[in-house]
Amino acid sequence: MRKINPLEWISQTEAAKLRGVSRQAIWKLVTKGRIKSIEIAGHRFVSLADIEGFQRGRPGRLNVDKRRE
């Protein structure tokens, strides 16, 4: 079993407050795999390092022509 450092993980609510976004926005990033998360006793925690280092991408979908480059 891997030991977990509790200082490396925060709740989704804490993450949302840190980033100035909704908890749902954090959840979307988790479900898309852009932020690591763990579940402990039915509670989901996200990586503090991922939250602090997260860089927003450009909004919207990528242009089809740009994907082929």
C-alpha positions as a LaTeX table, in Angstrom:
\begin{tabular}{lrrr}
\hline
Residue & $x$ (\AA) & $y$ (\AA) & $z$ (\AA) \\
\hline
Met1 & 0.00 & 0.00 & 0.00 \\
Arg2 & 1.27 & 3.46 & $-0.95$ \\
Lys3 & 1.50 & 6.08 & 1.81 \\
Ile4 & $-0.34$ & 9.31 & 1.13 \\
Asn5 & 0.97 & 12.65 & 2.35 \\
Pro6 & $-2.14$ & 14.58 & 3.46 \\
Leu7 & $-0.38$ & 17.89 & 2.74 \\
Glu8 & $-0.32$ & 17.03 & $-0.98$ \\
Trp9 & $-4.12$ & 16.67 & $-1.33$ \\
Ile10 & $-6.99$ & 19.13 & $-0.84$ \\
Ser11 & $-10.76$ & 18.94 & $-1.15$ \\
Gln12 & $-12.48$ & 19.99 & $-4.36$ \\
Thr13 & $-14.04$ & 22.90 & $-2.44$ \\
Glu14 & $-10.61$ & 24.12 & $-1.30$ \\
Ala15 & $-9.30$ & 23.75 & $-4.85$ \\
Ala16 & $-12.20$ & 25.77 & $-6.23$ \\
Lys17 & $-11.57$ & 28.56 & $-3.73$ \\
Leu18 & $-7.85$ & 28.59 & $-4.55$ \\
Arg19 & $-8.53$ & 28.89 & $-8.30$ \\
Gly20 & $-11.57$ & 31.18 & $-8.03$ \\
Val21 & $-13.84$ & 28.75 & $-9.85$ \\
Ser22 & $-16.78$ & 26.51 & $-8.96$ \\
Arg23 & $-16.46$ & 23.05 & $-7.45$ \\
Gln24 & $-18.12$ & 21.75 & $-10.61$ \\
Ala25 & $-15.33$ & 23.26 & $-12.71$ \\
Ile26 & $-12.79$ & 21.34 & $-10.62$ \\
Trp27 & $-14.83$ & 18.14 & $-11.02$ \\
Lys28 & $-14.84$ & 18.57 & $-14.82$ \\
Leu29 & $-11.04$ & 18.81 & $-14.81$ \\
Val30 & $-10.85$ & 15.66 & $-12.68$ \\
Thr31 & $-13.18$ & 13.71 & $-14.98$ \\
Lys32 & $-11.19$ & 14.84 & $-18.03$ \\
Gly33 & $-7.99$ & 13.61 & $-16.37$ \\
Arg34 & $-6.37$ & 17.03 & $-16.26$ \\
Ile35 & $-6.07$ & 16.98 & $-12.45$ \\
Lys36 & $-5.13$ & 13.92 & $-10.36$ \\
Ser37 & $-7.51$ & 12.84 & $-7.65$ \\
Ile38 & $-7.90$ & 10.17 & $-5.00$ \\
Glu39 & $-10.88$ & 8.93 & $-3.07$ \\
Ile40 & $-10.62$ & 8.25 & 0.65 \\
Ala41 & $-13.61$ & 7.02 & 2.64 \\
Gly42 & $-16.02$ & 8.29 & 0.00 \\
His43 & $-14.44$ & 11.76 & $-0.24$ \\
Arg44 & $-12.60$ & 12.97 & $-3.33$ \\
Phe45 & $-9.34$ & 14.93 & $-2.94$ \\
Val46 & $-7.31$ & 16.59 & $-5.67$ \\
Ser47 & $-3.59$ & 17.10 & $-6.03$ \\
Leu48 & $-2.50$ & 20.45 & $-4.60$ \\
Ala49 & 0.47 & 20.51 & $-7.01$ \\
Asp50 & $-1.88$ & 20.01 & $-9.98$ \\
Ile51 & $-4.16$ & 22.82 & $-8.77$ \\
Glu52 & $-1.28$ & 25.23 & $-8.18$ \\
Gly53 & 0.37 & 24.38 & $-11.50$ \\
Phe54 & $-2.76$ & 24.22 & $-13.63$ \\
Gln55 & $-2.63$ & 26.33 & $-16.77$ \\
Arg56 & $-5.85$ & 27.12 & $-18.59$ \\
Gly57 & $-6.07$ & 26.01 & $-22.17$ \\
Arg58 & $-7.64$ & 28.06 & $-24.90$ \\
Pro59 & $-11.43$ & 27.96 & $-24.76$ \\
Gly60 & $-13.46$ & 26.16 & $-27.40$ \\
Arg61 & $-12.71$ & 23.32 & $-29.73$ \\
Leu62 & $-9.60$ & 23.04 & $-31.81$ \\
Asn63 & $-10.07$ & 24.01 & $-35.46$ \\
Val64 & $-10.10$ & 20.91 & $-37.70$ \\
Asp65 & $-7.40$ & 22.41 & $-39.93$ \\
Lys66 & $-5.15$ & 23.06 & $-36.92$ \\
Arg67 & $-5.38$ & 19.41 & $-35.78$ \\
Arg68 & $-3.82$ & 18.23 & $-39.04$ \\
Glu69 & $-0.69$ & 20.37 & $-38.68$ \\
\hline
\end{tabular}
